[in-house]
Amino acid sequence: MVNAESTTGELATRFAHVRAQIVGAAQRCGRAADDVKLIAISKTHPSSAVRELIELGATDIGENRVQEAEAKIAEVGRDKVRWHLVGHLQANKARRAVDLFDVIHSLDSIDLARRLDRLCMEKQRENLSVLIQVDLGHEETKSGIEEAGLGELAETLGSLERLQFVGLMTLPPFFENPEHSRPFFRRLRELRDELAGRGMFGDRQGELSMGMTHDFAVAIEEGATMVRIGTAIFGERSSRH
Ligand SMILES: *Cc1c(COP(=O)(O)O)cnc(C)c1O
């Protein structure tokens, strides 16, 4: 039997531990811990856990599926935190996504960009923050745009009124050794720097959404400004998701 109190205690302990590790990783490479935003990825975990985490101070929650997020957001409250979509977005879910999310990390095509912009217009939503997901690992199962198409998509975003292009996201292949993620993170930073040099993020530097439970320390060393952490906060998921 697990009682609610001990579960909360565990969540609090894990959350505090992750936050301390982020601070440590930032300090080790001379960065301000405040420059790294923690996005707690709650996929497969119940809304009760999300609510508890918000009480513990979480400000940003991420989900990877629109349908699962929809139910959870209804239970937790749309305005309680910033909601991030970190999984692939299908065209037929774009309409719901515009209602549900503050930030979309997985923009990967010009068609989807135009569709989201149109939907914002239709719903009189002033702006929607998006990151382009870049496919650096070329795995069958992972989405994202190829490096070769990044410039054109970024330029398209510049011409769309309602989408605010805030940065880049990547999901490298899984390696046991997190050091092997480093070249992917470094490459994403180079791409971000190139776009920033062309003024694509206005006067901002541009976000880097990279790093998960097993490799976020390396991602922070390579410049991550958003880390997406699920397992280390909420515990193991019962299914691969
Ligand atoms: C599940 C997921 C995460 C979090 O993964 P953990 O290994 O549990 O920290 C981060 N980003 C994306 C896109 C995910 O789908």
The ligand as an ORCA input file, in Angstrom:
! r2SCAN-3c Opt
* xyz 0 1
  C       9.203     11.610    -22.567
  C       9.920     12.770    -23.129
  C      10.853     13.487    -22.355
  C      11.221     13.108    -20.936
  O      11.910     11.890    -20.896
  P      12.537     11.314    -19.530
  O      13.617     10.411    -20.017
  O      11.459     10.610    -18.823
  O      13.077     12.461    -18.760
  C      11.470     14.580    -22.945
  N      11.188     14.963    -24.217
  C      10.293     14.305    -24.980
  C      10.042     14.789    -26.360
  C       9.635     13.195    -24.462
  O       8.753     12.544    -25.242
*
